Amino acid sequence: MADDLALAPLTHSEVVATSNGPVRGYVEDGLDVFKGLRYGAAPVGAARFKPPSRPAPWTEAAQATAYGAPAIQSGLAPGERRTSPGDPPAPDEPASSEDCLFLNVWTPALDAKARPVMVWLHGGGFANGSGGAAMYDGGALARKGDVVTVTVNHRLNVFGYLHLGEVFGPDYAQSGMAGMLDIVQALEWVRDNIAAFGGNPRDVTIFGEGGGGWKVSLLLAMPGARGLFHKAVIQSGPGLTGKPIAAADKIARQVLKELKAKTPGDLAALSTEAISHASVKIPGEPMRLFTPVVDGAALPRDPFEPDASPLNADVPVLIGTNKDESTLFMLGHPRFGHFDEADLEKHAKSSAGDKAPAVTAAVRAAYPDYNPTHVASGVATAVGMWAGSLKLAERKAAQQAAKVWMYLLTWETPVAKGRLRSPHAIEIPLIFDNVEKARNFVGRGDEPQVVADQMSAAWLAFARTGDPGWPAYDAQTRATMLFNLESGVVNDPLPGVRAVVQS
């Protein structure tokens, strides 16, 4: 039966006219779905490392029935793909390519209803991932909330964030922000075209997790994105800063030396594989080497350091984390689940430096049932994503312009014998209402759907009204929604841990 369904002919949608040319998607479970919509020309050859450009217009209806290519993944050749429980690709996702400027749309109807629009920015840092991951399927959310959902591919790693402006001059002044400029162009596509897909271009919510959350943070400080979105959600990825030009320039010169490239022409002539492989030979953590640059133009300043950028002070923000973010990153450690006190001390020192003893004690007090592995994860989570999210929320609230809301997911997945607890990315299938697409991550039974019903409803309420349904956050009450089987608001959760990480 499954094979018969897979071979069944598609029911095509109506043709929709876009600013680039006509497109035709397909109908699936009452939705009109458009996959692989090209929003930018292929950024290859002489166009590498430059801001995106519009594609050549077309006149015949383009078939939008399959995902477009994801970006080249960090250090990999075209066609190669990295995956994790938090980011499995969809079964029909094609091979990776530099030609990756595509987006996907799910809509309840091709009419003039002007629905809220939710644009998802994928995780994977700035190094990996795509908008075509299985858990990012926007169908369930569009159907449940009567909204239009959009997911986006854009340039990553060395292809998206190699700052060549100091070496090659003005033509490359924004090369360290190329991937973010891709997202801006995708949002311009939404502005210009989403009404034809039943959406409201004046009611756009951007949301993202991990690196996607950092991308949302950056867009809040990018002049080119001003007015292209109206609400913002930052999940487990507070982006307080960008990379300074001096640091980015040093990395770029190392890449050029590794490639023996002295001119833009040399760089344009190199193969994709050569550039990708050279990028991970540079000293440093590959996930951190190629990240958005405070270039003075595309990104004039750090988004939330030393305070919140005033550019989008009027945009409400929903921000939060999961209780045990770091277990997902620690899962590959050979002693994961079996740390002793020496392992704990080593990992806590690596995460928290001189604060390690105090943060460790605070985490132990907050979670007395945690073994040394989970305490180590708790320390890393507290001083990393949670502390950054607190700082971002406080600085947003201090503007006293638009409100900010805080959440903490405390529900624990039973997979991996419960050792992951509430890991990084576990909220994604819950927010997208895609429990059945992520049973390997959320586990069996009814519990995941109970939490998914609550979280997806809150995100939809925020997209529709700008209020997820609980008191806003400020530095006095610190109201935080704790999502679990029975969810509720707690003022200043984990006060002991917070006091230490903020000291």
C-alpha positions in Angstrom: 0.0 0.0 0.0 2.8 2.4 0.9 4.5 1.7 -2.5 1.2 2.3 -4.3 0.8 5.6 -2.5 4.3 6.7 -3.3 3.7 5.9 -7.0 0.3 7.7 -7.1 0.2 10.7 -9.4 0.3 14.1 -7.7 -2.7 16.3 -7.7 -1.3 19.6 -9.0 -2.2 22.9 -7.5 -3.3 25.9 -9.5 -0.6 27.9 -11.2 0.5 30.9 -9.1 2.2 34.0 -10.6 5.2 35.1 -8.7 7.7 38.0 -9.2 10.1 35.5 -10.8 7.6 33.6 -12.9 4.7 31.2 -12.6 4.9 28.1 -10.4 2.8 25.0 -9.8 2.8 22.9 -6.6 0.7 20.1 -5.5 -2.2 19.3 -3.1 -1.6 17.2 0.0 -4.2 16.6 2.7 -6.1 19.7 2.0 -3.1 22.0 1.7 -1.4 23.6 -1.3 2.3 22.7 -1.1 5.1 24.4 -3.1 8.6 23.0 -2.7 11.8 24.1 -4.2 10.7 27.6 -5.1 13.8 29.5 -6.4 14.2 32.9 -4.8 17.8 33.6 -5.9 20.1 33.0 -8.7 22.8 30.3 -8.3 25.6 31.9 -6.2 28.4 30.2 -8.1 31.5 31.2 -10.0 31.9 35.0 -10.0 28.8 35.3 -7.8 30.4 33.3 -5.0 30.7 35.2 -1.7 28.6 38.1 -3.0 25.1 39.3 -2.0 22.4 37.2 -3.7 20.8 38.3 -7.0 17.4 37.7 -8.4 17.0 34.7 -10.7 16.4 35.0 -14.4 12.6 35.3 -14.8 10.8 32.5 -16.5 7.5 32.3 -18.3 6.5 28.6 -18.3 5.1 27.2 -15.0 8.0 25.8 -12.9 7.2 22.6 -11.1 7.4 23.2 -7.3 6.8 19.6 -6.2 10.2 18.6 -4.7 12.6 20.2 -2.3 15.5 22.3 -3.7 19.1 21.4 -2.9 20.4 22.2 0.6 23.5 24.2 1.0 27.0 22.6 1.0 27.6 21.3 4.5 30.7 22.2 6.4 33.8 20.5 5.1 31.8 18.2 2.8 31.7 17.8 -1.0 28.5 18.4 -3.0 25.9 15.7 -2.4 27.2 14.8 1.1 25.0 15.4 4.1 25.5 15.4 7.8 22.5 14.5 10.1 21.6 14.1 13.7 18.4 13.2 15.7 17.7 16.9 15.9 18.0 17.5 12.1 17.3 14.4 10.0 16.7 15.2 6.3 13.4 14.5 4.6 13.4 11.3 2.6 13.0 13.2 -0.7 15.6 15.9 0.0 18.1 16.1 -2.9 21.9 16.3 -2.9 23.6 19.4 -1.5 24.8 22.1 -3.9 26.1 25.7 -4.0 22.9 26.3 -6.0 20.7 26.3 -2.9 18.6 29.4 -2.8 15.2 27.8 -2.5 12.2 28.0 -0.2 9.1 25.9 0.5 5.5 27.0 1.2 2.5 25.2 2.8 -0.8 27.1 2.7 -4.4 26.1 3.5 -5.7 27.8 0.4 -4.7 30.0 -2.6 -7.1 32.8 -1.7 -7.2 36.3 -0.4 -7.7 35.5 3.3 -4.3 37.1 4.3 -3.3 34.5 6.9 -0.4 35.0 9.3 2.9 33.8 7.8 5.5 31.8 9.8 9.0 31.7 8.2 11.3 29.1 9.7 15.1 29.4 9.8 16.8 26.1 10.3 19.4 25.0 12.9 22.8 23.5 12.4 24.7 26.6 13.5 25.9 28.5 10.5 27.6 25.4 9.2 25.0 22.7 8.4 21.4 22.0 8.0 18.6 22.9 5.6 14.9 23.9 5.4 14.1 20.4 4.2 14.6 18.5 7.4 11.9 16.0 8.1 10.8 17.7 11.3 10.4 21.1 9.5 7.5 19.9 7.3 5.2 22.9 7.7 2.0 21.1 6.8 0.7 20.2 10.3 1.3 23.8 11.6 -0.4 25.4 8.6 -3.4 23.1 8.9 -3.8 23.4 12.7 -3.4 27.2 12.8 -4.7 28.3 9.4 -1.4 30.0 8.7 1.1 29.9 5.8 4.4 28.3 6.7 7.7 28.8 4.9 11.1 27.2 5.3 14.3 28.5 3.7 17.6 27.2 2.4 20.6 29.7 2.3 24.4 29.6 2.0 26.3 28.2 5.0 29.8 27.9 6.4 32.7 29.2 4.2 30.3 29.8 1.3 28.0 32.1 3.4 30.4 33.8 5.8 33.9 34.2 4.4 34.7 37.9 4.9 36.8 38.9 1.9 36.2 42.7 2.0 39.6 43.5 3.5 41.4 41.4 0.9 39.4 41.9 -2.3 37.7 45.3 -1.7 34.3 46.8 -1.9 32.8 44.1 -4.2 33.2 41.7 -1.3 32.5 44.1 1.6 29.4 42.0 2.6 30.7 38.6 1.8 30.9 37.8 5.6 27.1 38.2 5.6 26.2 36.5 2.4 24.1 33.7 4.0 22.2 36.2 6.1 21.6 38.4 3.0 20.1 35.3 1.3 17.6 35.1 4.1 16.8 38.8 3.6 16.2 38.1 0.0 13.9 35.2 0.9 11.9 37.5 3.2 11.7 40.0 0.3 10.2 37.2 -1.8 7.7 36.6 1.0 6.8 40.3 1.0 6.3 40.4 -2.7 4.6 37.1 -3.3 3.0 35.5 -0.2 -0.4 37.2 -0.8 -0.8 35.1 -3.8 -0.4 32.0 -1.6 -3.0 33.1 0.9 -0.7 34.9 3.3 -0.4 38.4 4.7 3.0 40.1 4.0 2.3 42.6 6.8 2.0 39.8 9.4 5.2 37.7 9.2 6.7 35.9 12.1 10.3 34.6 11.8 11.3 31.7 14.1 14.3 29.5 14.3 16.2 27.0 16.6 19.9 26.8 17.4 21.7 28.5 14.6 18.2 29.5 13.4 17.6 31.4 16.6 20.9 33.2 16.2 19.8 34.1 12.6 16.6 35.6 14.0 18.7 37.5 16.6 20.8 39.0 13.8 17.9 39.9 11.6 16.6 42.1 14.5 19.7 44.2 13.9 19.9 44.2 10.1 18.7 47.4 8.3 18.0 45.4 5.1 15.5 43.2 7.0 13.6 46.1 8.6 9.9 45.8 7.9 10.1 42.3 6.4 8.9 40.6 9.6 6.7 41.7 12.5 7.3 39.1 15.3 10.3 37.0 16.2 10.9 33.7 18.0 14.4 32.6 19.2 14.6 28.9 20.3 17.7 27.7 22.0 19.9 30.1 20.0 20.4 33.6 21.5 22.6 35.6 19.2 24.1 38.4 21.2 27.0 39.2 18.9 28.5 38.8 15.4 32.1 38.2 14.5 34.5 41.2 14.5 36.0 42.2 11.1 39.6 41.6 12.3 38.9 38.0 13.4 37.0 37.3 10.2 39.7 38.8 8.0 42.4 36.6 9.7 40.3 33.5 8.9 39.8 34.6 5.3 43.5 35.1 4.7 44.2 31.7 6.1 41.6 30.1 3.7 43.1 32.0 0.7 46.6 30.8 1.6 45.4 27.2 2.0 43.7 27.5 -1.5 46.6 29.3 -3.0 44.1 31.8 -4.3 45.3 35.4 -4.8 42.5 37.0 -6.8 38.7 36.8 -7.1 39.2 35.0 -10.4 41.3 32.3 -8.7 38.6 31.8 -6.1 35.8 31.7 -8.7 37.6 29.0 -10.7 38.1 26.6 -7.8 35.8 23.6 -7.4 33.2 23.5 -4.6 34.9 20.5 -3.1 38.3 22.3 -2.9 36.9 25.3 -1.1 34.8 23.2 1.3 37.7 20.9 2.2 40.1 23.8 2.7 37.8 25.5 5.0 38.0 22.9 7.7 41.8 22.8 7.6 41.9 26.2 9.3 42.7 26.1 13.0 39.6 26.4 15.2 36.2 24.8 15.7 34.6 24.5 12.3 31.1 25.3 13.7 32.5 28.7 14.9 35.0 29.7 12.1 32.5 30.9 9.6 29.8 33.0 11.2 28.1 36.3 10.4 30.4 39.4 10.5 29.7 42.8 12.0 30.7 44.4 8.7 29.3 47.9 9.3 26.8 47.6 6.5 24.6 44.5 6.4 25.2 44.2 10.1 26.2 47.6 11.6 26.5 46.5 15.2 26.1 43.5 17.5 22.4 42.7 17.9 22.3 42.5 21.7 25.7 43.7 23.0 26.0 45.9 25.0 22.3 46.4 24.7 19.5 45.5 22.3 19.7 47.1 18.9 17.0 49.8 18.6 16.3 48.9 15.0 13.4 46.6 15.8 12.5 47.7 19.3 8.9 47.5 18.2 9.0 43.8 17.3 7.8 41.4 20.0 10.0 38.5 20.9 9.4 35.0 22.2 12.6 33.3 23.5 13.5 30.2 25.5 15.5 27.0 25.9 15.2 23.4 26.8 16.2 22.2 30.3 19.0 19.9 29.2 20.3 21.4 25.9 23.8 20.0 26.1 22.9 16.3 26.4 22.5 16.2 22.6 26.0 17.5 22.1 27.5 15.2 24.8 25.7 12.0 23.5 28.8 10.9 21.5 31.1 11.0 24.5 32.2 7.4 25.3 31.4 7.9 29.0 28.0 9.7 28.4 25.7 8.5 31.2 28.6 7.2 33.3 30.6 10.3 34.2 32.4 10.2 37.6 33.3 13.3 39.6 36.5 13.8 37.7 34.7 13.8 34.4 32.2 16.3 35.8 34.9 18.6 37.1 36.7 18.5 33.8 33.6 19.3 31.7 32.3 21.9 34.1 35.6 23.7 34.0 35.6 23.6 30.2 32.1 25.1 30.1 32.1 27.6 33.0 35.8 28.3 33.7 36.4 29.8 37.2 32.6 29.7 37.9 32.5 26.0 37.5 32.4 25.0 41.2 29.6 27.6 42.0 27.5 26.7 38.9 28.0 23.0 39.6 26.7 23.4 43.1 23.8 25.5 42.0 22.8 22.9 39.3 23.1 20.1 41.9 20.8 22.0 44.3 18.3 22.6 41.5 18.3 19.0 40.3 19.2 16.7 43.2 18.4 13.6 41.2 20.9 14.4 38.5 23.9 12.1 38.1 27.3 13.6 37.2 26.7 13.4 33.5 23.5 15.4 33.7 25.0 17.8 36.1 27.8 18.4 33.6 25.1 19.0 30.9 23.3 21.3 33.3 26.3 23.4 33.8 27.0 23.8 30.1 23.3 24.6 29.4 23.2 27.1 32.2 26.2 29.1 31.2 25.5 28.8 27.5 22.1 29.0 25.8 20.1 29.7 29.0 22.3 32.5 30.3 22.4 34.1 26.8 18.6 33.8 26.5 18.2 35.5 29.9 20.5 38.4 28.8 18.7 38.8 25.5 15.3 38.8 27.2 16.4 41.3 29.8 17.9 43.7 27.2 14.8 43.4 25.0 12.5 44.1 28.0 14.7 47.1 29.0 13.8 48.9 25.8 10.2 49.1 27.0 8.9 49.2 23.5 7.6 45.7 22.5 7.2 42.8 24.9 9.3 39.7 25.3 8.1 36.3 26.6 10.2 33.5 28.1 9.7 29.8 28.1 11.6 26.7 29.4 10.8 23.2 28.1 11.1 20.7 31.0 9.4 17.6 29.5 11.8 14.8 29.1 12.0 12.5 26.1 12.1 8.7 26.9 14.4 7.9 24.0 18.0 6.7 24.7 16.7 5.3 28.0 15.8 8.7 29.2 19.4 9.9 29.2 18.8 12.9 27.0 16.1 14.3 29.3 15.1 17.7 27.6 17.8 18.0 24.9 18.6 20.6 22.2 16.1 20.5 19.4 13.5 18.3 21.1 11.0 21.2 20.9 11.1 21.4 17.1 8.7 18.5 16.3 6.5 19.6 19.2 6.2 23.2 17.9 5.6 22.0 14.3 3.1 19.4 15.6 5.1 16.7 13.8 5.3 14.1 16.5 4.7 11.2 14.1 7.6 12.4 11.9 10.0 12.3 14.9 9.1 9.3 17.0 12.8 8.3 17.0 13.5 11.5 18.9 10.3 12.1 21.0 9.5 8.5 21.8 6.3 6.5 21.7 3.0 6.9 23.5 0.7 9.9 24.0 3.0 12.2 26.0 4.7 13.9 23.1 1.4 14.9 21.5 0.2 16.4 24.8 3.2 18.7 24.9 3.0 19.3 21.2 -0.6 20.5 21.4 0.4 23.1 24.0 3.6 24.4 22.3 2.2 24.5 18.8 -0.9 26.4 20.1 1.4 28.9 21.9 3.5 29.5 18.8 0.4 29.9 16.6 -1.1 32.4 19.1 2.0 34.4 19.1 2.1 34.4 15.3 -1.6 35.5 15.2 -1.7 38.0 18.0 1.8 38.8 19.1 1.1 37.2 22.6 1.7 33.5 23.3 -0.7 33.5 26.2 1.2 34.1 29.5 2.6 37.2 31.3 5.5 39.0 29.5 9.0 38.8 30.9 10.8 41.5 32.8 13.8 41.6 35.1 11.6 41.9 38.2 9.1 39.1 37.9 10.9 36.9 35.3 7.7 35.2 34.3 8.5 32.0 32.4 6.2 29.4 30.9 7.4 25.8 31.8 6.2 23.5 29.2 5.5 19.9 30.3 2.5 17.5 30.4 1.0 20.1 32.7 2.4 23.5 31.8 2.4 26.6 33.9 4.1 29.9 34.6 6.8 30.2 37.2 8.4 33.5 38.2 12.2 33.3 38.2 12.7 29.5 37.8 16.1 28.2 38.9 16.9 31.4 40.9 20.1 29.9 42.4 21.5 28.9 39.0 20.6 32.3 37.5 22.3 34.2 40.4 25.5 32.4 39.8 25.6 32.6 36.0 24.8 36.3 36.1 27.3 37.1 38.9 
